[in-house]
């Protein structure tokens, strides 16, 4: 005869009313819901141990779920009520033991007092390093100032005392060591342009005076500079 699920004692096996192929076991019942373990089919299992002994048995696939307490089921097996009652205290004792054990494991361990470390002795101060004496550098000899082409031409004309053209001036400047051409192809033309520029820019204060086409002589300013 069909019964509501919550009226069965825990551990009862049943089949769903109207669907006998659905079977299961009542795990826990309450007014709100019932936890059941629904069978999921059977399969044959064959196991061989290390000694070569073969064992064969049938295993049930099952899954745990919750059903409504008012679900109608057909009882298949109802355990003895006294056996159910006897099993409950054991569960309580086991739960109490597990609770006590967990409480014991979670209780904080007493910390060992840390031994006080001896204070570290201060390190001896290092002696200051002697300052290295810097070697006095010998004063550098002043480099001889290079004489420009114009200055060299003014000195040559002042010493010569007679007019000269630019080609002769360049040769005399190189011969006396006052100036040497840096490698230009027409140093006399460059010197001519520089002398003309000074005469134009300085006028009466120029060191050169044009005497004829392409020739120049020294003025009093060139003589004073040469002296």
Backbone as a ProteinNet text record, in pm:
[ID]
protein_1_A
[PRIMARY]
XXXXXXXXXXXXXXXXXXXXXXXXXXXXXXXXXXXXXXXXXXXXXXXXXXXXXXXXXXXXXXXXXXXXXXXXXXXXXXXXXXXXXXXXXXXXXXXXXXXXXXXXXXXXXXXXXXXXXXXXXXXXXXXXXXXXXXXXXXXXXXXXXXXXXXXXXXXXXXXXXXXXXXXXXXXXXXXXXXXXXXXXXXXXXXXXXXXXXXXXXXXXXXXXXXXXXXXXXXXXXXXXXXX
[TERTIARY]
85.4	0	88.6	66	149.2	144.1	258.7	267.7	345.1	318.3	403.4	545.7	642.3	782.5	822.3	770.6	817.5	767.4	666.2	616.4	703.3	792.7	880.9	996.5	1042.7	1161.5	1286	1388.8	1513.1	1573.4	1630.2	1685.9	1590.2	1466.5	1367.2	1399.6	1375.2	1388.5	1249.7	1239.3	1107.7	1121.1	1004.1	995.7	895	916.3	828.6	693.1	588.3	453.1	424	382	352.9	474.4	594.8	716.6	802.9	765.8	835	981.2	1018.3	1159.1	1251.3	1195.1	1273.9	1272	1388.5	1398.8	1503.3	1496.7	1593.3	1582.2	1656.7	1660.7	1646.6	1564.6	1545	1662	1735.4	1850.7	1809.3	1733.2	1691.9	1560.7	1469.6	1337.7	1312.3	1246.7	1206	1076.5	1020.2	894.6	912.6	1037.2	1060.7	1104.6	1191.2	1242	1290.7	1308.3	1358.9	1482.4	1589.9	1711.5	1703.9	1712.1	1701.3	1821.8	1855.2	1961.8	1895.8	1892.6	1822.9	1917.1	1868.1	1949	1963.2	2081.3	2105.4	2140.3	2102.1	2133.9	2239.8	2254.6	2349.2	2452	2572.9	2677.2	2758.9	2807.7	2888.2	3033.8	3099.2	3237.6	3319.7	3438.5	3529.6	3665.8	3718.4	3844.7	3936.1	4065	4166	4272.8	4299.1	4396.1	4537.2	4635.4	4776.6	4804.6	4725	4747.9	4676.7	4607.1	4539.3	4398.1	4346.9	4210.1	4112.9	4014.9	3917.2	3789.4	3740.5	3612.5	3518.3	3395.6	3293.2	3173.4	3121.7	3003.8	2928.5	2808.5	2722.9	2723.9	2756.7	2762.1	2643.5	2589	2476.3	2525.6	2488.3	2513.4	2401.4	2438.4	2334.1	2375.5	2276.3	2301.2	2207.9	2257.6	2179.9	2112.9	1982.5	1907.5	1799.3	1720.1	1612.5	1478.6	1379.3	1242.9	1148.1	1028.3	925.1	877.3	850.9	807.4	676.7	592.6	461.7	466.7	587.4	598.6	549	459.1	404.8	502.3	533	623.6	563.2	609.5	569.2	683.5	666.3	774.6	817.2	948.9	1007.2	1063.7	1134.6	1191.4	1185	1127.6	1119.9	1201.1	1305.8	1387.7	1310.7	1357.7	1295.7	1312.8	1204.4	1207.4	1308.3	1321.5	1416	1559.8	1585.5	1721.2	1755.1	1654.1	1676.7	1707.5	1631.2	1650.7	1786.5	1829.8	1960.4	2074.7	2053.3	2161.4	2179.1	2070.9	2079	2174.7	2169.7	2263.6	2408.3	2434.1	2570.6	2618.7	2528.9	2565.7	2595.7	2512.9	2535.3	2667.9	2701.4	2829	2944.5	2930.7	3036.3	3052	2936	2943	3007.5	2975	3036	3186.5	3229.5	3372.1	3443.7	3378.7	3442.4	3447.7	3340.7	3339.7	3449.8	3464.3	3568.4	3706.5	3722	3852.2	3885.2	3784.7	3810.3	3840	3770.9	3797.1	3937.7	3981.7	4116.6	4221.7	4192.8	4291.6	4295.6	4178.9	4175.9	4215.7	4232.4	4271.4	4410.6	4429.4	4560.3	4668.2	4783.2	4896.7	4965.2	5010.3	5080.4	5213.3	5239.6	5362.4	5478	5588.6	5707.8	5766.3	5803.8	5863.9	5995.4	6010.7	6132.3	6245.7	6357.6	6474	6530.7	6563.7	6616.4	6758.5	6780.3	6912.1	7002.9	7127.5	7224.8	7245.9	7253.6	7272.9	7406.3	7402	7522.1	7620.5	7746.8	7849.8	7878.1	7893.1	7920.2	8054.9	8058.4	8181.9	8280.9	8407.7	8512.5	8517.9	8531.6	8535.8	8663	8648.8	8762.9	8845.4	8976	9065.6	9048.3	9042.1	9025.7	9145.2	9114.5	9220.3	9298.2	9427.7	9513.1	9485	9471.5	9441.8	9561.5	9532.9	9640.3	9687.3	9818.6	9875	9872.7	9813.5	9807.1	9938.9	9989.4	10113.7	10088.6	10177.8	10164.5	10201.7	10111.7	10136.3	10227.2	10320.3	10411.3	10333.1	10357.9	10283.8	10317.3	10213	10231.4	10291.3	10384.5	10445.6	10344.6	10331.9	10234.3	10274.3	10176	10201.1	10223.9	10316.8	10346.9	10228.1	10187.2	10071.2	10107.2	10020.7	10045.8	10025.9	10119.4	10112	10025.8	9929.9	9844.4	9921.8	9865.2	9931.1	9946.2	9843.9	9850	9958.8	9966	10068.3	10208.5	10224.1	10355.4	10393.7	10298.2	10325.7	10364.8	10296.8	10329.5	10470.7	10511.6	10645.9	10753.1	10727.5	10825	10842.4	10732.5	10740.4	10809.7	10785.2	10846.7	10998	11042.4	11186	11252.2	11178.3	11234.4	11249.5	11145.8	11150.7	11125.7	11099.9	11072.7	10944.3	10873	10749.3	10776.4	10675.8	10685.5	10549	10552.3	10425.1	10390	10272.3	10223	10297.1	10340.2	10413.3	10545.1	10618	10745.1	10721.1	10611.5	10577.9	10557.3	10483.5	10456	10585.2	10677.7	10804.9	10889.3	10893.5	10972.6	10915.3	10782.3	10716.5	10750.3	10750.1	10781.6	10929.9	11016.2	11161.5	11201.1	11135.7	11169.1	11103.8	11009.8	10942.5	10827.5	10789.3	10677.8	10543.6	10530	10400.4	10425	10340.1	10349.6	10211.6	10202	10072.7	10018.5	9889.5	9830.3	9805.5	9843.5	9825.3	9736.9	9705.3	9621.8	9696.1	9621.4	9683.3	9731.2	9660.2	9697.1	9702.3	9803.8	9811.9	9837.6	9906.9	9935.3	9805.9	9709.3	9582.4	9501.5	9504.9	9434.4	9494.2	9629.2	9696.4	9662.7	9658	9625	9486	9386.4	9249.2	9244.8	9323.1	9322.9	9384.6	9493.2	9557.6	9464.1	9399.9	9305.2	9190.3	9141.2	9030.4	9072.4	9197.1	9242.5	9256.7	9311.9	9325.5	9188.7	9091	8955.8	8888.9	8905.1	8835.1	8901.5	9037.3	9106.3	9151.7	9158.4	9196	9338.1	9353.9	9485.9	9555.3	9479.2	9538.7	9580.3	9566.3	9604.9	9756.3	9805.5	9950.2	10009.9	9925	9972.2	9931.9	10017.2	9986.3	10017.4	9921.3	9941.1	10027	10139	10231.3	10213.1	10181.7	10164.6	10069.9	10044.3	9954	10015.4	9953.2	9995.1	10108.9	10159.6	10269.2	10224.5	10285	10247.7	10374	10364.1	10470.9	10410.7	10497.3	10450.4	10434.7	10331.2	10310.6	10374.8	10360.2	10416.1	10347.4	10221.7	10150	10212.1	10254.5	10319.7	10455.3	10526.7	10658.8	10645.9	10542.3	10521.5	10486.2	10410.2	10371.2	10491	10577.1	10696.4	10794.7	10804.8	10896	10846.7
-119.9	0	124.4	221	340.5	420.2	477.6	561.6	689.4	798	916.5	882.8	938.7	905.5	934.3	1043.1	1082.9	988.1	900.7	807.4	683	658.7	542.4	569	467.7	485.4	494.6	557.6	570.7	433.8	415	287.1	202.9	251.4	175.9	183.4	72.3	70.9	77	138.8	163.4	173	171.2	203.3	315.4	398.9	514	465.7	518.7	477.9	518	419.4	444.4	425.7	418.9	397.2	297	170.7	69.2	49.9	93.7	77.1	171.5	280.5	375	328.1	284.4	235.5	316.2	307	381.2	348.7	425.7	405	540.1	544.7	667.2	684.3	794.3	821.2	901.4	1009.1	1095.5	1160.5	1174.8	1234.1	1346.6	1453.3	1565.5	1621.3	1722.1	1782	1862.6	1905.4	1991.8	1913.7	1815	1739.2	1603.4	1513.5	1379.6	1355.8	1308.5	1273.2	1127.1	1097.3	960	927.4	797.5	748	666	724.4	663.3	567.6	444.1	345.7	387.2	361.3	400.7	283.7	165.5	48.6	-38.5	-158.4	-252.8	-290.3	-327.2	-374.3	-481	-576.9	-684.9	-642.2	-663.1	-624	-748.5	-757.8	-871	-817.2	-856.3	-806.2	-923.6	-907.8	-1010.2	-947.7	-1007.3	-949.8	-995.2	-958.2	-988.9	-1138.6	-1213.7	-1358.3	-1435.5	-1364.8	-1429.8	-1474.1	-1434.4	-1473.7	-1377.9	-1435.1	-1355.5	-1345	-1218.6	-1197.4	-1127.9	-1175.3	-1115.9	-1075.8	-953.7	-908.2	-807.6	-775.2	-681.3	-548.4	-440	-306.9	-225.3	-148	-60.9	81.9	141.8	285.2	362.5	459.5	536	681.9	768.1	911	962.5	1053.1	1107.3	1236.2	1249.7	1369	1392.8	1496	1527.8	1521.7	1462.9	1454.9	1521.9	1552.1	1608.8	1502.8	1538.7	1440.2	1369.5	1438.2	1378.8	1287.3	1262.2	1174.6	1034.1	978.7	844.2	739.1	642	532.6	400.1	289.3	154.7	90.8	62.4	5.1	-129.9	-153.8	-282.2	-352.4	-273.6	-328.9	-222.7	-259.5	-168	-229.1	-162.9	-219.5	-226.5	-317.2	-331	-199.9	-154.2	-25.8	-26.5	-143.7	-151.9	-140.5	-200.5	-192.2	-50	21.7	161.9	244.5	220.9	297.7	269.1	137.7	102.8	167.4	183.1	239.9	389.1	457.7	603.3	644.6	582.2	624.1	606.1	495.7	473.7	588.4	633.1	745.2	868.2	888.6	1004.6	995.8	870.8	851.9	879.5	827.5	850	997.1	1067.8	1209.6	1287.1	1239.6	1307.2	1286.6	1161.7	1133.5	1217.5	1225	1304.3	1450.8	1499.8	1639.4	1665.3	1568.5	1584.1	1581.8	1489.9	1477.5	1603.6	1656.7	1777.6	1895.4	1901	2009.7	1999.7	1873.4	1854.1	1895.3	1864.4	1898.5	2047.9	2113.8	2257.1	2344.2	2284.2	2366.1	2421.8	2550.1	2611.6	2553.4	2527.2	2475	2587.9	2551	2650.6	2684.2	2811.2	2854.3	2846.4	2796.1	2789.3	2928.8	2961.9	3095.1	3106.5	3215.7	3237.3	3275.4	3209.9	3241.2	3375.4	3455.4	3587.4	3575.8	3640.8	3637.8	3739.2	3699.8	3790.6	3909.2	4028.5	4145.7	4138.3	4177.9	4175.2	4281.4	4242.4	4337	4431.6	4558.5	4654.1	4627.2	4642.7	4620.9	4733	4693.6	4793.3	4888.8	5016.2	5117.1	5101.8	5107.4	5093.8	5222.2	5202.6	5318.1	5390.2	5522.8	5597.5	5578.9	5563.7	5544.8	5674.3	5655.5	5772.2	5831.8	5961	6028.2	6017.9	5978.2	5966.3	6104.1	6115.9	6242.8	6251.2	6356.3	6376.7	6434.6	6373.3	6421.1	6554.2	6647.4	6778.9	6769.6	6813.1	6808.3	6924.4	6890.9	6994.2	7088.8	7218.1	7314.4	7295.4	7296.7	7278.8	7404.8	7380.9	7492.4	7551.3	7680.8	7742.7	7718.2	7677.6	7650.3	7781.4	7774.3	7892	7925.4	8051.5	8093.8	8097.4	8036.4	8034.2	8172.7	8209.5	8339.6	8325.8	8416.6	8413.2	8461.1	8436.5	8477.7	8629.3	8703.9	8850.4	8902.4	8845.3	8891.1	8861.5	8740	8704.2	8796.8	8831.3	8921.2	9059.6	9107.1	9239.1	9239.8	9132.2	9126	9121.7	9041.7	9030.7	9165.6	9234.9	9365.3	9468.6	9462.3	9559.4	9540.1	9413	9386.1	9415.7	9384.4	9404.7	9551.9	9629.4	9773.1	9815.6	9724.8	9756.1	9684.6	9737.4	9672.7	9532.6	9444	9305.1	9261.1	9168	9109.8	8989.6	8938.9	8834.4	8702	8668.9	8543.5	8546.6	8661.7	8674.9	8674.4	8733.3	8736.4	8594.4	8512.4	8375.2	8296.5	8312.9	8241.5	8286.8	8419.2	8473.1	8429.3	8423.3	8380.6	8235.1	8149.1	8007.7	7987.9	8067.6	8054.8	8096.1	8199.3	8247.4	8163.2	8072.9	7988	8055.8	8175	8245.5	8181	8133.4	8079.5	7981.3	7878.1	7780	7753.1	7745.2	7722.2	7585.1	7578	7450.2	7354.8	7390.2	7300.4	7358.5	7487.1	7548.3	7562.2	7565.3	7573.8	7716	7818.1	7959.2	8037.3	8013	8087.7	8236.7	8272.5	8414.4	8491.3	8423.1	8489.6	8510.6	8411.5	8425.2	8538.3	8549.1	8656.5	8793.4	8802	8928.3	8975.9	8882.9	8920.7	8966	8902.1	8938.5	9076.1	9108	9240.4	9350.2	9329.7	9427.4	9449.8	9342	9354.3	9438.2	9418.4	9496.1	9643.7	9673.6	9813.6	9880	9805.2	9860.9	9880.9	9782.8	9789.2	9888.3	9890.8	9972.4	10107.8	10123.3	10252.1	10292.8	10411.6	10463.4	10377.1	10302.1	10217.7	10081.3	10056.5	9928.8	9914.6	9793.6	9767.1	9760.4	9766.3	9753.5	9877.3	9906	10014.9	9963.2	9984.9	9938.3	10039.7	9993.7	10083.2	10075.6	9956.1	9936.5	9818.1	9782.7	9670.8	9542.3	9487.6	9358.7	9367.7	9490.5	9503.9	9587.5	9556.4	9624.3	9652.5	9756.9	9787.9	9802.2	9797	9805.6	9948.8	9977.6	10109.7	10115	10229.7	10245.1	10150.4	10116.4	10023.8	9884.3	9842.4	9712.2	9712.4	9827.8	9838.9	9829.5	9892.8	9890.5	9749.1	9680.7	9542.8	9450.1	9467.6	9383.9	9410	9535.1	9568.1	9508.3
0	0	0	-89.6	-96.1	34.1	69.2	188.5	154.2	229.9	214.7	261.6	198.1	224	368.6	426.1	560.1	669.7	638.6	738.8	751.5	657.2	662.8	758.4	829.4	913.5	826.2	880.6	806.9	780.8	662.8	622.2	541.9	524.5	447.3	298.9	228.9	84.3	22.7	-97	-155.1	-305.6	-370	-512.5	-528.1	-625.6	-647.1	-695.9	-633.2	-670	-814.5	-893.6	-1033.1	-1122.8	-1062.8	-1140.8	-1064.4	-1066.2	-986.3	-1023.9	-1143.5	-1182.8	-1105	-1043.9	-964.4	-820.3	-771.5	-633.9	-559.6	-425.5	-345.9	-199.8	-119	26.2	93.8	200.3	276.3	373.1	358.5	445.2	567.8	544.3	655.1	617.3	716.7	691.5	790.1	741	826.4	771.6	838.6	793.2	665.4	639.7	524	400.6	418.6	303.7	350.2	252.3	280.3	192.9	255.2	180.9	143.1	12.5	-35.6	-121.5	-125.4	-210.4	-321	-441.7	-554.1	-625.8	-650.5	-722.5	-867.9	-923.1	-1062.4	-1151	-1114	-1196.1	-1130.5	-1179.9	-1124.4	-1230.2	-1181.6	-1272	-1201.1	-1277.5	-1223.6	-1217.1	-1101.7	-1079.8	-1054.7	-1119.7	-1103.2	-1063	-944.8	-890.8	-863.3	-903	-875.6	-786.3	-667.2	-574.1	-609.2	-524.7	-551.1	-550.1	-473.3	-464.1	-574.4	-663.3	-774.2	-744	-626.4	-589.9	-657.5	-724.9	-799	-717.2	-707.8	-639.6	-736.2	-736.8	-822.4	-736.4	-764.7	-689.7	-776.5	-732.3	-804.6	-731	-801.3	-741.1	-790.7	-699.3	-732.7	-750.7	-860.8	-880.4	-813.1	-733.2	-663.6	-655.9	-630.1	-611.7	-502.6	-421.8	-310.2	-353.1	-320.5	-356.4	-250.6	-267.4	-172	-243.9	-174.5	-226.7	-128.5	-176.5	-89.8	9	134.5	234.5	196.1	115.1	81.4	-40.7	-94.4	-211.4	-176.9	-261	-236.4	-288.4	-201.4	-238.1	-193.7	-255.7	-216.8	-139.1	-9.7	71.1	15.6	8.5	-29.4	92.4	177.3	298.4	406.1	524	637.8	751.2	799	906.8	1036.1	1125.6	1257.3	1333	1398	1469	1581.9	1651.9	1764.5	1715.4	1595.4	1540.6	1502.5	1452.4	1416.7	1538.5	1647.6	1770.7	1832.3	1823.8	1881.5	1803.4	1674	1592.7	1615.6	1660.9	1677.7	1787.8	1911.1	2015.8	1974.4	1899	1854.5	1767.6	1681.9	1596.4	1679.4	1787	1872.3	1943.6	1991.9	2061.2	1967	1841.6	1744.1	1711.2	1701.7	1670.7	1784.1	1913.1	2027.7	2029.8	1994.3	1992.4	1887.5	1769.9	1663.6	1701.5	1771.9	1815.5	1916.3	2012.6	2114.5	2051.3	1953.1	1888.8	1810.1	1737.9	1659.5	1750.4	1866.2	1960.5	2015.5	2037.6	2091.1	1988.8	1861	1757.4	1729.4	1748.7	1716.6	1833.6	1953.7	2068.9	2046.8	2075.3	2048.9	2137.2	2076.4	2151.9	2226.6	2345.5	2426.4	2361.1	2343.6	2280.4	2379.9	2330.4	2414.2	2430	2551.7	2571.2	2496.4	2426.8	2350.9	2445.6	2422.8	2505	2461.8	2559.2	2529.3	2475.3	2362.5	2301.6	2369	2382.3	2442.2	2349.5	2404.1	2317.3	2242.4	2118	2036.5	2082.2	2087.5	2126.5	2011.3	2042.7	1934.5	1868.6	1736.9	1662.9	1689.9	1694.1	1717.5	1599.9	1631.5	1526.3	1444.6	1313.4	1224.8	1225.6	1221.2	1217.3	1084.9	1088.2	962.8	871.6	742.9	645.2	625.5	613.6	592.3	455	454.6	327.9	235	111.9	14.7	-29	-28.6	-72.3	-224.3	-271.5	-415.7	-465.1	-568.7	-627	-697.6	-663.8	-725.6	-872.7	-956.9	-1100.8	-1142.1	-1224.4	-1275.3	-1364.8	-1348	-1431.6	-1578.4	-1657.2	-1800.8	-1863	-1952.6	-2022.5	-2120.2	-2118.4	-2210.4	-2354.9	-2430.8	-2571.1	-2647	-2735.9	-2817	-2905.5	-2898.6	-2975.5	-3123.5	-3202.9	-3345.4	-3404.1	-3489.3	-3554.9	-3679.1	-3694.4	-3812	-3934.2	-4051.4	-4176.2	-4183.1	-4138.4	-4140.8	-4047.5	-3923.7	-3828.7	-3881.1	-3939.2	-3993.8	-4108.9	-4196.3	-4309.3	-4258.8	-4153.1	-4097.6	-4040.1	-3971.7	-3913.6	-4023.3	-4128.3	-4238.2	-4307.8	-4336.7	-4404	-4316.6	-4183.9	-4093	-4088.1	-4087.5	-4083.2	-4218.8	-4326.9	-4461.1	-4492.4	-4466.7	-4488.6	-4631	-4720.1	-4860.6	-4901.8	-5003.9	-5049.2	-5105	-5087	-5134.4	-5186.4	-5284.6	-5329.2	-5241.1	-5259.6	-5167.7	-5185.4	-5307.5	-5327.4	-5251.1	-5261.8	-5189.5	-5039.4	-4997.9	-4854.9	-4799.1	-4872.4	-4827.9	-4816.4	-4915.8	-4911.8	-4793.5	-4767.9	-4657.8	-4523	-4510.7	-4385.7	-4355	-4457.3	-4437.4	-4408.1	-4475.3	-4455.1	-4313	-4260.5	-4125.5	-4015.5	-4053.3	-3955.6	-3884	-3927.7	-3863.2	-3897.9	-4017.2	-4060.5	-4173.5	-4181.4	-4288.1	-4343.4	-4474.2	-4537.9	-4496.1	-4457.3	-4416.8	-4533.4	-4651.4	-4765.9	-4872.8	-4866.3	-4967.9	-5100.1	-5208.5	-5340.5	-5371.4	-5324.9	-5353.5	-5223.4	-5137.9	-5011.7	-5033	-5145	-5170.8	-5200.9	-5270.8	-5301.6	-5174.8	-5084.5	-4957.3	-4875.1	-4873.8	-4798.5	-4858.2	-4991.8	-5059.3	-5015.2	-5014.4	-4976	-4830.4	-4743.2	-4601.7	-4578.9	-4652.1	-4637.8	-4686.6	-4802.2	-4856.9	-4758.8	-4695.5	-4599.1	-4478.2	-4427.9	-4311.6	-4346.8	-4466.1	-4508.8	-4517.2	-4568.8	-4583.7	-4448.1	-4355.5	-4226	-4130	-4124.2	-4022.9	-4075.5	-4203.8	-4261	-4221.6	-4157	-4119.7	-4014.4	-3937	-3832.6	-3885.4	-4013.6	-4071.6	-4070.7	-4068.7	-4064.4	-4203.9	-4305.7	-4442.5	-4523.8	-4625.9	-4718.7	-4858.4	-4949.7	-5086.7	-5160.5	-5218.7	-5289.2	-5439.9	-5488.5	-5632.9	-5652.5	-5774.8	-5801.9	-5749	-5644.3	-5588.7	-5489.1	-5457.2	-5360.4	-5242	-5123.3	-4999.1	-4919.1	-4834	-4739.8	-4600.9	-4498	-4358.8	-4317.6	-4235	-4179.2	-4040.6	-3976.5	-3840.8	-3741.9	-3767	-3678.5	-3685.2	-3804	-3818.8	-3751	-3757.9	-3694.7	-3543.5	-3486.5	-3341.1	-3294.7	-3374.7	-3339.3	-3344.1	-3446.2	-3461.6	-3347.8	-3301.8	-3191.8	-3062.7
[MASK]
+++++++++++++++++++++++++++++++++++++++++++++++++++++++++++++++++++++++++++++++++++++++++++++++++++++++++++++++++++++++++++++++++++++++++++++++++++++++++++++++++++++++++++++++++++++++++++++++++++++++++++++++++++++++++++++++++++

